[in-house]
Amino acid sequence: MKRIYKLLDAPSWEAARAAGVFSGSAVDARDGFIHFSDAGQAPDTARLHFKGQSGLVLLTVDADQLGEALKWEPSRGGALFPHLFGPLPVTAVIEARALELDADGAPRLGPLS
C-alpha cells in the first residue's frame, strides 16, 4: 500500500467526514487538483505552507484506492508530487491525526511511513 499525506484544517476534515468526500481546499480548487505529499515531501510541505497554522489535521491516505485520478506530477524542485484530479473519498483515509506546532511554528508530523 502506497501512503500519501494531506494537511488540512480540522473544520474541513469534519465537513469531509460528514459528506463522505473531501473536495479540496481553496488552493486545491484554484489549481484544479488536490495536493498531496509523500512521506519524504510532507515535512517540507508542512513547514513551507502551513507554518503558524494551528488546528491542522494530517490525513494518511491509501493512494492505491484513488485509481487513475491520482497523477504524479513535477512540482517543487522538479520532484514528482501526488495530485488527485477529483474528490478524495473518506474511505481512502487510513488515519486522521491532529497536529501540534513545534517551537518554530511548523506542524509536528511525527513519523511517516
N, C-alpha and C positions, 0 to 999 in steps of 0.2 A: 504494500500500500504506500503510495507516494503522498506525503503530507505537505500541505501549503498553509499559509497563515494570512489572516486578515485582522487588522486593528480597526476598531470602530468604537463609537461611544455607546455606553450602556443603554440609553433610551432607544437607539437604533436597533440594537440587538433584541431588546424586549419587543419592539414592534415587529421585527422579522419573525421572532418565535410565534407571536400571535397570528401572523399572516401565513406562516409556513415557508416563506421565502424572504431573502434579503435582496433588494433590487439595486443596492449601491448607495454610496454617499453622494454628496453634491459634486465632488471631484470625479468620482466614477461616472456620474451622469454626463459631466462635461466632456470626459474623454471617450465615452461610448463603450466602456467595459468596466468590470470590477477588478480593481488592482489587488494582487496578492503578492506574497514573497515566499521564497523557500526558506529553509532553516538558516542558511548562511546569509541571506539578504535581510531577514526580518530585524535583526538588531540595528542595522544602519537605517532601515526604513523607520523604525520607532524613533530613533534619535533625530533623524533629519526632518521628519514630517509630523511627529506627534509630541515633541518636546514641550513640556509645560502644560500638557492637557491631562487633566485628571478625569476619573470616571471612565476609563477605557477598558475594553474587553478584547482579549486575544482569542480569535477563533482558530482552532486547528481543524483543517478540512481534509477529507479524503478526496484527493484530486482524481482518483480513478472513477469516482461516481459522477464526475462532471462531463465526461464524454468529449465529443468533438467541439463543444462550446468553449473548452479551455485551450488557449493557444499560448505558446511560449514565444515571447517577442523581445527583441532588443530594447533595452531601456538604459537606466543609469550605467554609464561607463561601458555600454555595449553588452552588458550581461543580459541573459535571457530571463525575463520575469514572466510569471504566470498571469494571464489576463483572461477573465471569464466574460464571454460575449453572451450574456443572458443572466437571468436571476440565479442566485445561489439558493438551492433547496436546503432548508434547515436540516433535513435528513442526512445531508453530506457532512454536517458538522460533528466532529468526533468529541470535541471539548470546547467549552467556552469558559475562559478564566479571567476574572477581574484582575487588573494590573495596578500596581503601585508605582510611584515615581521614585527614581534614585535621587541622591543628593544633588545631582546636576539638573534634575527635572525631566530626565528621559524615562520612558516607561521601562520598568524592570520586567523582562520577558521570562527569565529563568531558563532552564534547559529546554532545548528544542531538539527533536529527533528528525 
